[in-house]
Amino acid sequence: MPGQCGGDGFECADLLASGFRRYNLGTGQLGHRAAAMNKSDLFRYKNLLLAKQHELTSGKSLAGSISAGGEPRGDPVDVAADETSASVQIRLRETDSRLLRAIEEALTRIRQERFGTCEECGQPISKARLEAVPWARYCRDCKEQQGSQG
């Protein structure tokens, strides 16, 4: 019915007035049910993202400090262990850097009111997925399709 969000009896104006916002499903059709995320959910996800960002930038992440280079000390086994540890630390820092970028992009999507919408299909990302991965850009189905293609 015209003026309704998804034909489920809730007027769009009522939902918007109560703090909900309508997601653009990319279809332009009124027959699709619109998913809504209220302001308290957005605030909670923003806080989750900011906490993870703080964790990564304050040195509490998986990547510890990389030992300073210099003269190798100890026997060859100790030297090999130190080199392996340094290599792992570098990879962890690279992973942290990618995660920080993903978090910053998610915070940008919150500011632009695009958070929680799949960038591939335009459908809402499930709350369960956002709880597990609040920086998620894709719904589970689209992410699985990407994994099976690569």
NUTOR-965615 format. One line per 10 residues: their letters; for each residue x, y, z of C-alpha. Coordinates in Angstrom, 1 decimal, padded with zeros to 4 digits. Example, Ala and Ser with C-alpha at 12.3 -4.5 7.8 and 13.67 -1.06 7.14 Angstrom:
BEGIN
as) 012.3 -004.5 007.8 | 013.7 -001.1 007.1
This chain:
BEGIN
mpgqcggdgf) 000.0 000.0 000.0 | 001.3 003.5 -000.7 | 002.8 005.2 002.3 | 003.6 002.0 004.1 | 007.0 000.5 004.8 | 007.0 -002.9 003.2 | 003.2 -003.4 003.6 | 003.5 -004.6 007.1 | 001.2 -002.0 008.6 | 003.8 000.4 009.9
ecadllasgf) 003.7 003.9 008.4 | 007.2 005.1 007.4 | 006.5 008.4 009.1 | 005.7 006.5 012.4 | 009.0 004.5 012.1 | 011.1 007.5 011.3 | 009.5 009.6 014.1 | 010.3 006.8 016.6 | 014.0 006.9 015.8 | 014.1 004.3 013.1
rrynlgtgql) 015.5 004.9 009.6 | 014.6 003.1 006.4 | 017.3 001.3 004.5 | 017.6 001.8 000.8 | 017.3 -001.7 -000.6 | 018.4 -000.6 -004.0 | 015.2 -001.8 -005.6 | 013.1 001.2 -005.6 | 010.0 -001.0 -005.0 | 007.7 -000.4 -002.1
ghraaamnks) 006.8 -004.1 -002.0 | 010.0 -005.0 -000.2 | 010.1 -004.9 003.5 | 012.4 -002.3 004.8 | 014.7 -003.2 007.7 | 015.3 -000.5 010.3 | 018.1 000.1 012.8 | 017.3 002.4 015.6 | 019.6 005.1 017.0 | 020.5 003.1 020.1
dlfryknlll) 021.8 000.2 017.9 | 023.8 002.6 015.8 | 025.3 004.1 019.0 | 026.1 000.7 020.3 | 027.9 -000.4 017.1 | 029.7 002.9 017.0 | 030.9 002.3 020.6 | 032.0 -001.3 019.7 | 034.0 000.1 016.7 | 035.6 002.9 018.8
akqheltsgk) 036.6 000.4 021.5 | 038.2 -001.9 019.0 | 039.9 001.0 017.4 | 041.3 002.1 020.8 | 042.4 -001.4 021.5 | 044.4 -001.5 018.3 | 045.9 001.9 018.6 | 046.8 001.7 022.3 | 049.1 -001.3 021.8 | 046.8 -003.9 023.3
slagsisagg) 046.5 -005.7 020.0 | 047.9 -009.0 019.0 | 051.0 -007.4 017.6 | 053.5 -006.6 020.4 | 056.7 -004.7 019.9 | 059.1 -005.9 017.4 | 062.6 -006.3 018.9 | 065.2 -003.9 017.6 | 067.6 -005.3 015.1 | 071.3 -005.6 015.7
eprgdpvdva) 073.9 -008.2 016.2 | 072.4 -011.7 016.4 | 072.8 -013.2 019.8 | 072.7 -016.8 020.9 | 072.9 -020.0 019.0 | 071.4 -020.5 015.5 | 068.2 -021.9 017.0 | 067.6 -018.7 019.1 | 068.4 -016.5 016.1 | 065.9 -018.4 013.9
adetsasvqi) 063.3 -018.2 016.6 | 063.8 -014.4 017.0 | 063.5 -014.0 013.2 | 060.3 -016.0 013.1 | 058.9 -014.0 016.0 | 059.7 -010.7 014.2 | 058.1 -012.0 011.0 | 054.9 -012.9 012.9 | 054.9 -009.5 014.6 | 055.1 -007.7 011.2
rlretdsrll) 052.3 -009.8 009.8 | 050.2 -009.0 012.9 | 050.8 -005.3 012.5 | 049.8 -005.5 008.9 | 046.6 -007.3 009.9 | 045.9 -004.6 012.6 | 046.5 -001.9 010.0 | 043.9 -003.5 007.6 | 041.4 -003.9 010.5 | 041.9 -000.2 011.6
raieealtri) 041.1 000.9 008.0 | 038.0 -001.3 008.0 | 036.9 000.2 011.3 | 037.4 003.7 010.1 | 035.4 002.9 007.0 | 032.6 001.5 009.2 | 032.6 004.7 011.3 | 032.3 006.7 008.0 | 029.4 004.6 007.0 | 027.7 005.4 010.3
rqerfgtcee) 028.2 009.1 009.7 | 026.9 008.8 006.2 | 023.9 006.7 007.4 | 024.9 003.7 005.2 | 026.0 001.5 008.1 | 024.4 -002.0 008.2 | 023.6 -002.2 004.5 | 025.4 -004.7 002.2 | 027.6 -002.9 -000.3 | 027.0 -005.7 -002.8
cgqpiskarl) 023.2 -006.4 -002.8 | 021.9 -003.4 -000.8 | 020.1 -005.7 001.7 | 020.5 -005.1 005.5 | 023.3 -006.9 007.2 | 022.0 -009.1 010.0 | 022.4 -007.9 013.5 | 024.0 -011.2 014.4 | 026.7 -010.6 011.8 | 027.2 -007.0 012.9
eavpwarycr) 027.6 -008.2 016.5 | 030.3 -010.5 015.5 | 032.0 -008.2 012.9 | 030.7 -004.6 013.4 | 032.9 -003.4 010.5 | 031.3 -005.8 008.0 | 030.6 -004.4 004.6 | 028.7 -007.3 003.2 | 025.8 -009.5 004.3 | 026.7 -013.2 005.0
dckeqqgsqg) 025.4 -014.4 001.6 | 027.4 -011.9 -000.4 | 030.5 -012.6 001.7 | 030.2 -016.3 001.1 | 029.8 -015.8 -002.6 | 032.9 -013.7 -002.7 | 034.8 -016.5 -000.8 | 033.6 -019.2 -003.2 | 034.7 -017.2 -006.3 | 038.2 -016.5 -005.0
